Amino acid sequence: MTELCKYGHKSACVVLRIHACGCPSPTRAGSGKMIRMTRTLLAAAALGLIASAAHAETLYVRAGHLVDPETGTVLAARLLRVEDGRVAAILPDGPVPAGTKLVDWSAFTVLPGLIDCHVHLADTGQTANVAEPLLHSPMEIAYIGARNARTTLMAGFTTVHDVGSFRAFADVELRDAINRGDVIGPRMQAVGAYVTVPGGGGEVTGFSPEVRIPDDMRAGVVTDAADARAKVNYLFQHGADSIKLIATGAVLASGTEAGQQELTEDEMRAAVDVAAARHSWVTAHAHGAEGIKSAIRAGVRAIEHASLIDDEGIALAKAKGVWLDMDIYNGDYIASVGRAEHWPENYLRKNDETTDAQRQGFRKAVKAGAKISFGTDAGVYPHGQNARQFAYMVRWGMTPMQAIQAATTSAAALMNWGKDVGALSPGHYADMIAVAGDPLADITTLETVAHVMKGGDVMK
């Protein structure tokens, strides 16, 4: 019997099993057929082993300097031994064994691949047209998502939490295409669809009520706790990794106010309970102070935006171990580009009302020692510019190392992937980037990534 590797490796991992179940032996009737089948299986197994051995080829990466976010230190020149796509050892610099492959990044500072916990890959970018999501077919969204995924990876972000697209499961399909090797992109977790109230911050709004919205743009619309439970189960059944709740109104949605709570605490708790039963987690888009606290009490793992968070909300997030995923670069982009392109006035007003407040809340949260991850809302602004947020995080209270940890170890812990990504200690995927210069001296160095490796494969 053959089995294909469930992890989507480039080569199939073939397993040959011998069963003691009374299968015909070569001496019984049909032995010729059995012998041919056995030879076929053995040949397949041999090819699988050869392919696996090729993938498991040992390579070394020579780093001029190595940023270690687990210890918060920068190491002098090191050799990283990579086997089967994972880091096997970190060694002092020196010669590599004869016949092994060397990736020479000795002129660069090497870091773990970066993680963005708030992106929208499988969707159109933000425009002035409130009906923009209706102008693109699901097939076009697939191509747009593929382009955005590649751009994000080449910018040094090897892992992302995709927190939704208007076309249900577009993010799930993109994740699966990346895992199959059909598309070049980062490792992904996907939410499937926004869980939102009718007409809420996760809906396509702003035009005549006679316009019928396609069903696949309303897959997560809920009306009560029972409906929330059913819709969240539906999202998981169709491939969602985690769940995104729209707890309050949105800045970039007409007919909603950022500070207004939309989902009830009971509805959010129902979603959290379903996710917990499936060993998963929930994040909540929440700008308003009361909506933030309600979502935390309901048991969410993270808060997106947290723009109007108050002192009580910060204390509650810290006490409950909830991550704050605050997109503090985004407001400047909306203010400048949005005005230049004449985005709806209500968008610009709400952005003005939340931008400075969010940054003040971020500063307080850093000072209080709350958990903070790196999330940018890429998709509102162009993909690939994710690293622009680092400078804002430093400007508003973080050290450069804290900002790097937010996009590595902290983000990985939020996603429950800390054993696989976010660091380069042995056992982690060989996901790493190389930059020219010292990001601890100048955090904007991370905005220009010279090289990218994912799973031991050099992508850039």
N, C-alpha and C positions, 0 to 999 in steps of 0.2 A: 504494500500500500504506500502511496506517496502522499505527502502533505506539503502544501506551500506555506512558506513563512508568513505569519499574520502581520508581520511588521513592515511589509512592503519593501524589503531589501531589493537591491538591483538584481541580485541573482536569487533564484529559488533555493530555499534551504530544504534539501530533500532528505527524508528519513525513510529508511527501509526497515520494516518490522517483520519479524517471523512469528507467526501465530501458531499456537498449539490448539487449533480449533477443528481438527479433522479435515482440513483442506486436502484435496487429492495430492498424493505424493507422486513423484516421477514414475513409480512402478505401477500406478493405477491407470485406469482408463483416462484418456485425455492428457497423458503425461507429456506428449509433444507440445501441446498448447501451453501447459504449465511451464515447461522448460523455456519456451520462447518468451513467456511473460516474465519469468524470473530473470532471463538475460536482459530484457528490456529495462526492468526495474534496476538491475545492477548497473547497467549503462547510465541510466538517468542519475542514479546515486553517485556514480563516479563523476559525471559531468557536474553535478551539484557540488561535490566536494572540491573539484578543481576550481569552479567559480567562486566558492566560498573561500578557498585558499587564496585566490587572487585578491578578493576583497579584504582578506585578513592580512595582506602584505604589510609588514612592519615599515613604518616611515618615521622619520625624525623631523621635528620642527625646531630650528635654532632661533631663539628669541633674543634680541638685543637687551630688552628688559621685559619682565613679565609682571603684569598687574594681578595680584591675588586678592580678590574681593572678600574671600572667606576670612583672611587674617587682616585685611586692610593694609597690606604692605606692597611694596614694589621690589621685586627681586632683580638682581643683576643677571647677566647672560645665563640662559638656561637652555637645555635640550628637553623637548617633550617627546617621549616615545609614544607613538600611536599604533594601536593594533585593533583591527576590526572596527574601525571608526570611532574608537574611544581612547581616551588618554590612559596609557598603561603605567607611565612613570614620568616624574619630573627629575631630571638629572643635572649635575653641574655641566657647564659647557665643556666641550672637548670633541675629539674625533668620533665619528660614527662608524659602526661596523662596516666592513667592506661589503659592497653589493646591496646595501640598503638605500632607500630613497631619502634624500634630504631636501626639505623645504627651507631655504635660507632666508629668514626674516631677521637676520642679525642687525640690520640697519634700522629696525623698527621696534616700537613698543607693542607688545602683544597682550591682548585682553581676551577674556571669554566673549563669545558672541553676545551681542546686546539683545535685550528683550523689551518689547513694547506691549504693554498690557491693555492698550486701548487703540485698536485700529479698525478700519472699515475697508478691507481689501476688495471685496466682491461687490462693489457699488460704484456709481458715478461720483465724481467730485462735486463739491458744493458750488452752486451757481445762483444767480439772481432769480431764476425761474422756479417757482414753487412746484411746478408740474414736471420738473426735470426727471424724477424717477419713472414717470410714465412714458418717457420718450425712448426707452431702451428695452429691447427684448431680453428675455432670459439668456438667449444665445450670445447677444452682444455683451451682457454682463459677465459671462464666462470669460470672454476674451479680455475684457477690461480687468477682471480679477487676475488673470494670468500675468498681464503686464505689470500690475501693481505689486504682485508677489515678487516678481523678479527685481523690480526697482527697490523694494524694501530689503531684500536679501543683499543686494549689491551695496546698499548703504550701511551694511554691518549688522543688521537686525536679523539674527538667525532663528529667533523664536518670537511668535506673537500670539496674543489673545485677540482674536477677531470678535468684536462685540456686536456684530450684526450688520445685515444688509436688508434693504426693503424687500427684495425678492427672497422669499423663504428658502433656506437651505443652500443658497448660492455659496455661502461660506463653507458649508459642509462639503459640497462638491469640489470646491477649490482645494480644501485640505486633503481630500482623498486623491485628487489629481497630483498634488505635490508628493504625497506618500507613495503613489505608484511610480513616480518618476516621469509622468507626462508633462509636468510643469515644474519650472525651477522656482523655488520659493522657500520661505522659512518654515520651520516646524510650527504647526498651528493648533490652537484649540478654537472651536467654533460654537456659537450659541444657537444657530438655526434661524431664529427670528426674535424680534423684540416682543416681550410680554408687556402689554400696555392696555390702558382703558380705551374704549371707543372715542375717537377724536383726540386722543392724548398725544404725549410727546413722542411716541413711537409710531404714529400714523403719518401717512402722506396727507397733508392738509393744505388749506389756503386757497381753494378754488370753489367753484359753484357746487352746491350740495347735490346737483343732479348728476355729477360726474361719478360713474361707478368705478370703484377701486378694484383691481383684480384680486381674486381670492388669495393668491400667493403673497400678496402684500398685507394680508390681514390674518395670517396664520396664528399670531400670538395675541390677538385681541381678546380680552377676558372681561366678564361682567360681574363675577363674584368669586368667592374662594373655591367653590366646587369647580367652576369653569377654569380657574387658574390651575387647579390640580390636574384637570383633564388636558389642558393645553400644554402644560409642562411635560406631562407624560408623553404626549404626542411628539414634542420636540425631541425628547430623548429616544423615542422609538425610531425616529428618522435620522439619528446620527449626531445630535448635539452632544458636545462634551461637557458644557456648563450652561448656565442660564443667565440671561440679562433681563432685569426688570427695569421698567421705566417708572420709577417711584414718584417723580415730580414732573412738572412741565419742562419744556426744552427751550433753549435759546433759539435754535434754528428750526422752529416749527410754529406756524401760525395758529392762533386760537388757543395757545397754552401759555402759561406764565411759569417762569423758571422756579419761583419760590413756592408754587402751589403744589400740595401733595395730591397725587392722582390715585395710585393704588393704595388700598387700605392695608393696615398692618396685618389683618387676617389673610388677605389675598397674598401678601408677600410671604407670610409664614407658611401658607399652603405650598407655595412654590419651593421654599426652603426644605420643607418636609419631604417632598417628592425627590428633590435632588439628593438629600441625605440618604434616602432609601436606596438610591442608585450610586452611592459613594461618590457623589459629585458635589458641586458647589454653585453658589449664586452670587452675582454681583448686581448692584443697583445703581442705575443712573439717578442721581439725586442732587439737585442744586440747593433746594430750600432746607433751612435748618430743621424744621419739624419732620419733613420727609426723610432727611438723613437719619435722625434719631429713631424714627419709626422703623426704617429698614434695618438698622443695627439691632434694635430689639427683636425684630422678626428673625434674625439669625443669619443675615447675609455675611459673606466673607470679605467683601470689598465694596467701597463706595466710589463710583465714577463721578468726577467733577468736584463734588463737595464745595461748590462755589460760595455758598452762604452759610457755611458751617459756623456754629457758635462755640463758645468755650465748653458748654455742656456736651455738645456733640463730639468735640475733640477728646474730652475726658472719657466719654462713653466708648469711643472707638479704641482708645488706648486700653481701657479696662477689658474690653471684649476681644482684643487682639485683631481688630478689623483693619484692613489696609485702606488707606486713602490714595486714590489713583487720580491725581489732580493735573489737568492739562493746562499748566500755567503759561505756556507759550501761545496757545491758540488764540487768546483774546486779541493780541496785537495783529495777528494775521486777519482776523475777521474785521477789526476796526479799519485797517488800511485797505485791504483788497475789497472787502465788502462795500465800503463807501465808494471806492473807485469804480466798482462794477454795478453799483446801485442795487445792492441786495435789499430785500424788503425792510422798510423802516423799523418794523417791530423787532426784526432780528437784531438790527444795530442797537436799538434802545436796550434790549435785554442783555446784549453783550456788554454795553457800557455799565449796566447795573451790576454785573457779576465779575468783571475782569479784575478790578483792583481788590474787591472784597475777597475773591478767591486767593489772590496772592498774599494778602494779609493773613488769611486763614492758614495758608501753606506755611508761612513763617511761624505762626503760633504752633502748628502741629509738629514742625521740626523741633522747635524749642521744647515742646512737651514730651518728645520722644515717642510719638505715635508712629505706627508702621506706615511707611510711604513707599509705593511702588512707582515705576516709570510708565506713564500712560499719556499719550499725546493727542488722541482723536484724529490721527492721520487719516485723511480722506476728506476732512473739512478743508485742510490745506494739502498741498501736493505730497504724495507718498515719496519717500526718499529723503525728506527734510526732517525726519523724526529727531535727529540728534540736536537740532536747534534748541530743543527744550533744556538741554543740560546747562547751558549758560544761565537760563532763567532760574533753574533750581539752585544754582550757586549764588546768584544775585539775591535770591529770597531766602537764604539762610543755611543752605547745605554746604559742607565742604565738597571739594571735587570727588574725594573718595566716597562720601555718602551718596552723591549723585550717581556715581558708577555702580555702587552697591544697589541702589534703587532699581537699576536697569539690568542687574545680574542676579545676585543671591536673593535679594528681596522679592523681585519679580518672579523668580523661579519658585520660591517658597509659596507665594500667592497661588500660583498655578498648580501646586502640588507636584512639580517636576524637579524639585531640588536635587534629587539623586542623579538626574540626567543632564540638566543644563544649568547655566548661570555661574559655573566655576570650571576650572581646569585641573582640579585634583584628580588622581586616578579613579577611574570608573565613570567619569562624565564623558559625554559625547565630545569628540574633538571638533567643537564649534568654537572658532576663534577668529579674531580680527587683528590686523596690524595697522598701526598709524605711525606717521612720521612726526616725532616730537613727544613731548611729555604731557599727557592729559591732566596730570595733577598740577602742573604749572599753568597750563592753558587748556581749560576744558573744551574750548571750541575746536581743539585738535580732533575731537571725535566726529566733527562734521565732515571730515574728509578722510575716508577710509581707503587705505592703499590696497589691502588684501583681505579676502574673506575665505574662510574654510568652514565647511559644514560636514560633520561626520567623517572627517579625514580627507574629504575631497576639496581641492582648491577650486573655488567658484570664481574668484577674481584675483 
